[in-house]
Amino acid sequence: MKASRPTTAAAVAGAAVLALTALATPAFAHVGVQPETTPAKGGYTVVDFKVPNERDDASTTRLEVNFPADHPLASVMPQPMDGWTVKVTKSKLAKPLDLHGEKISEAVTKVTWTADGKGIEPGFFQKFPVSLGALPEDTDRLVFKALQTYSDNKVVRWIEVPQEGQAEPDNPAPVLELAAATGDHHGTAAAGASDDAQATAENAAADTSAPKGGSDTTARVLGIAGIVVGAAGVAYGVFAGRRRTTA
């Protein structure tokens, strides 16, 4: 009977590890987009396209982000990055945009980053900051389809659009949720907002801290661990009670 105690403890520990792994893995699973400033409709913001390297035998050497054609953005300014060459692709618009009283006849449709050296090596991730504006006022989200190329020329296409109420697809496209317009970020947002967003991007590029949402993930991990430990306590109590009854 004594030999069963280590076995029970080992089973509980294994369950805890599995629970923690299940929560931790998705946070770094795919290319995503994270705002550095509030993405209010009609305003400007800075976003980071976060690219983790999922491979252990190849580096990420190229990232291509396609911008939504149904909601074109008049201002798209990627920040220069050491070790990467950036190319901005523009296309003519079927309907010109009105920005601060000026007609914009073309918009950015794609931004491509190509590594000059090794790129994103296994076990690392990279943030690619971009200043965006003015954000559309007739939608609640923007979808950016992305292509991630590895050093062995394998391409992972993050292009599946997540649907509300359905499970996340295997290769979800990065989605930026837009906040309601505010008095400071609405329609005719001040031109200086773009400069502020660019300054935020410069600060963001030097930030190597954990990605946003880390505290929420930690809280969930601790919560699951608490549940597992609690369940182990109940199981041990039942086991001990049975021993006393048998004795």
C-alpha positions as CSV (number, residue, x, y, z in Angstrom):
1,M,0.0,0.0,0.0
2,K,2.8,2.4,0.7
3,A,4.2,2.0,-2.7
4,S,1.1,3.5,-4.2
5,R,1.8,7.0,-2.7
6,P,4.7,7.8,-5.1
7,T,2.7,6.5,-8.0
8,T,-0.3,8.7,-7.1
9,A,2.0,11.8,-6.7
10,A,3.7,11.1,-10.0
11,A,0.3,10.9,-11.8
12,V,-0.8,14.2,-10.3
13,A,2.5,15.9,-11.2
14,G,2.2,14.6,-14.8
15,A,-1.4,15.9,-15.1
16,A,-0.2,19.3,-13.8
17,V,2.6,19.4,-16.4
18,L,0.2,18.5,-19.2
19,A,-2.2,21.2,-18.1
20,L,0.5,23.9,-18.0
21,T,1.9,22.8,-21.4
22,A,-1.5,23.0,-23.0
23,L,-1.9,26.6,-21.8
24,A,1.6,27.8,-22.6
25,T,2.0,26.3,-26.1
26,P,-0.7,28.3,-28.1
27,A,0.7,31.7,-27.0
28,F,3.7,31.2,-29.3
29,A,2.1,29.0,-31.9
30,H,1.6,31.4,-34.9
31,V,2.2,34.8,-36.4
32,G,0.1,37.4,-34.7
33,V,-0.5,41.1,-34.5
34,Q,-0.4,43.1,-31.2
35,P,-1.2,46.8,-30.9
36,E,1.3,49.1,-29.0
37,T,-1.3,51.8,-28.7
38,T,-5.1,51.6,-28.6
39,P,-6.4,50.9,-32.2
40,A,-9.4,53.2,-32.1
41,K,-11.5,53.5,-35.2
42,G,-10.6,56.6,-37.2
43,G,-7.2,57.0,-35.4
44,Y,-3.6,55.9,-35.7
45,T,-1.8,53.1,-33.9
46,V,1.4,51.1,-33.9
47,V,1.2,47.3,-34.2
48,D,3.8,44.6,-33.9
49,F,3.6,41.6,-36.1
50,K,5.0,38.9,-33.8
51,V,6.8,36.0,-35.6
52,P,7.9,33.0,-33.5
53,N,10.1,30.4,-35.1
54,E,8.2,27.1,-34.8
55,R,11.0,25.0,-36.4
56,D,14.1,23.5,-34.6
57,D,15.9,22.8,-37.9
58,A,15.5,26.1,-39.8
59,S,15.4,29.9,-39.4
60,T,12.6,32.3,-40.5
61,T,14.1,34.4,-43.3
62,R,11.1,36.2,-44.7
63,L,7.8,37.6,-43.6
64,E,5.1,38.9,-46.0
65,V,2.1,40.7,-44.6
66,N,-0.8,41.4,-46.9
67,F,-3.0,44.4,-45.9
68,P,-6.8,44.2,-46.2
69,A,-8.0,45.4,-49.7
70,D,-11.6,45.9,-48.5
71,H,-10.4,48.4,-45.8
72,P,-7.3,50.2,-47.3
73,L,-5.0,52.2,-45.0
74,A,-3.7,55.6,-46.3
75,S,-0.7,55.5,-44.0
76,V,1.5,52.4,-43.4
77,M,5.0,53.0,-42.2
78,P,7.2,50.1,-41.2
79,Q,10.1,50.8,-38.9
80,P,13.6,50.0,-40.2
81,M,15.2,47.0,-38.5
82,D,18.8,45.9,-38.3
83,G,19.3,42.7,-40.1
84,W,16.2,43.0,-42.3
85,T,15.4,44.6,-45.6
86,V,11.8,45.9,-45.9
87,K,9.8,46.4,-49.1
88,V,6.5,48.3,-49.2
89,T,4.1,47.5,-52.1
90,K,1.4,49.9,-53.1
91,S,-1.6,49.6,-55.4
92,K,-4.0,51.9,-57.0
93,L,-7.4,52.3,-55.3
94,A,-10.7,51.8,-57.1
95,K,-12.0,54.6,-54.8
96,P,-9.6,57.3,-53.5
97,L,-9.4,57.8,-49.7
98,D,-9.9,61.2,-48.1
99,L,-7.2,61.9,-45.5
100,H,-7.1,65.4,-43.9
101,G,-8.7,66.9,-47.0
102,E,-6.3,65.2,-49.3
103,K,-7.3,62.5,-51.9
104,I,-5.2,59.4,-51.6
105,S,-5.3,57.3,-54.8
106,E,-3.1,54.4,-53.7
107,A,-2.5,52.4,-50.6
108,V,-0.1,49.9,-49.2
109,T,-1.2,46.3,-50.0
110,K,1.8,44.4,-48.8
111,V,4.9,44.8,-46.6
112,T,7.7,42.2,-47.0
113,W,10.7,41.8,-44.6
114,T,13.7,39.8,-45.8
115,A,16.5,38.8,-43.5
116,D,20.0,40.0,-44.5
117,G,21.6,37.3,-42.3
118,K,20.3,34.3,-40.3
119,G,16.9,35.7,-39.6
120,I,14.9,34.4,-36.7
121,E,16.7,31.3,-35.4
122,P,15.1,28.4,-33.6
123,G,14.0,29.2,-30.1
124,F,13.5,32.9,-30.8
125,F,10.8,35.3,-32.0
126,Q,10.9,38.7,-33.7
127,K,8.6,41.8,-33.6
128,F,8.1,43.8,-36.8
129,P,6.6,47.3,-35.8
130,V,4.4,49.2,-38.2
131,S,2.5,52.5,-37.8
132,L,-1.0,52.4,-39.2
133,G,-3.7,54.9,-40.0
134,A,-6.2,56.1,-40.3
135,L,-8.1,53.0,-39.1
136,P,-11.4,52.4,-40.8
137,E,-14.6,53.3,-39.0
138,D,-16.9,50.8,-40.7
139,T,-15.5,47.5,-39.3
140,D,-14.6,46.0,-36.0
141,R,-11.4,44.3,-37.1
142,L,-8.7,44.1,-39.7
143,V,-7.3,40.8,-41.1
144,F,-3.7,40.6,-42.2
145,K,-2.9,37.5,-44.1
146,A,0.8,36.5,-43.6
147,L,3.3,34.2,-45.2
148,Q,6.3,33.0,-43.2
149,T,9.3,31.6,-45.2
150,Y,12.0,29.4,-43.6
151,S,15.6,29.0,-44.6
152,D,14.8,25.7,-46.3
153,N,12.3,27.6,-48.5
154,K,9.3,26.1,-46.7
155,V,6.4,28.6,-46.6
156,V,3.7,28.6,-43.9
157,R,0.6,30.5,-44.9
158,W,-1.2,32.2,-42.0
159,I,-4.3,33.1,-44.1
160,E,-7.3,31.4,-42.5
161,V,-9.8,33.9,-41.1
162,P,-11.0,33.0,-37.6
163,Q,-14.8,32.9,-37.3
164,E,-16.7,33.9,-34.2
165,G,-18.1,30.9,-32.4
166,Q,-15.9,28.4,-34.2
167,A,-12.6,26.8,-33.2
168,E,-9.4,28.5,-34.2
169,P,-8.2,27.3,-37.6
170,D,-4.8,25.5,-38.0
171,N,-3.3,28.5,-39.7
172,P,-5.1,31.6,-38.5
173,A,-4.4,35.0,-40.0
174,P,-3.4,37.8,-37.7
175,V,-6.5,39.8,-36.6
176,L,-6.5,43.3,-35.2
177,E,-9.6,44.1,-33.1
178,L,-10.6,47.8,-33.3
179,A,-11.8,49.9,-30.4
180,A,-14.6,52.4,-30.5
181,A,-13.7,55.8,-31.8
182,T,-12.8,58.5,-29.3
183,G,-12.7,62.2,-29.3
184,D,-9.0,62.2,-29.9
185,H,-9.1,59.4,-32.5
186,H,-12.0,59.9,-34.9
187,G,-12.4,60.5,-38.6
188,T,-10.1,63.5,-39.1
189,A,-7.4,62.5,-36.7
190,A,-4.6,64.9,-36.2
191,A,-1.6,64.4,-38.5
192,G,0.6,64.5,-35.4
193,A,-0.9,61.2,-34.2
194,S,1.0,59.5,-36.9
195,D,4.3,60.9,-35.5
196,D,3.3,59.8,-32.0
197,A,2.6,56.3,-33.3
198,Q,6.0,56.2,-35.1
199,A,7.8,57.2,-31.9
200,T,6.0,54.5,-30.0
201,A,7.2,52.0,-32.7
202,E,10.8,53.0,-32.1
203,N,10.4,52.4,-28.4
204,A,8.6,49.1,-29.0
205,A,11.5,47.8,-31.2
206,A,13.9,48.0,-28.2
207,D,11.4,46.3,-25.9
208,T,12.4,42.6,-25.3
209,S,9.9,42.0,-22.5
210,A,7.3,39.3,-22.6
211,P,4.5,39.9,-25.2
212,K,1.2,41.5,-24.1
213,G,-1.2,39.1,-22.4
214,G,1.6,37.4,-20.5
215,S,0.0,38.3,-17.1
216,D,-3.3,36.9,-18.2
217,T,-1.7,33.6,-19.4
218,T,0.2,33.4,-16.1
219,A,-3.0,33.8,-14.1
220,R,-4.7,31.0,-16.1
221,V,-1.7,28.8,-15.6
222,L,-1.7,29.4,-11.8
223,G,-5.5,28.8,-11.8
224,I,-5.2,25.4,-13.6
225,A,-2.3,24.4,-11.4
226,G,-4.4,25.2,-8.3
227,I,-7.2,23.1,-9.6
228,V,-4.9,20.2,-10.3
229,V,-3.3,20.4,-6.8
230,G,-6.8,20.7,-5.2
231,A,-7.9,17.6,-7.1
232,A,-4.8,15.8,-5.9
233,G,-5.6,16.7,-2.3
234,V,-9.1,15.3,-2.6
235,A,-7.8,12.1,-4.2
236,Y,-5.3,11.7,-1.4
237,G,-8.0,12.2,1.2
238,V,-10.2,9.5,-0.3
239,F,-7.2,7.2,-0.6
240,A,-6.2,7.8,3.1
241,G,-9.8,7.3,4.2
242,R,-10.0,3.9,2.4
243,R,-6.8,2.9,4.1
244,R,-8.2,3.7,7.6
245,T,-11.4,1.9,6.8
246,T,-9.5,-1.2,5.6
247,A,-7.3,-1.1,8.7
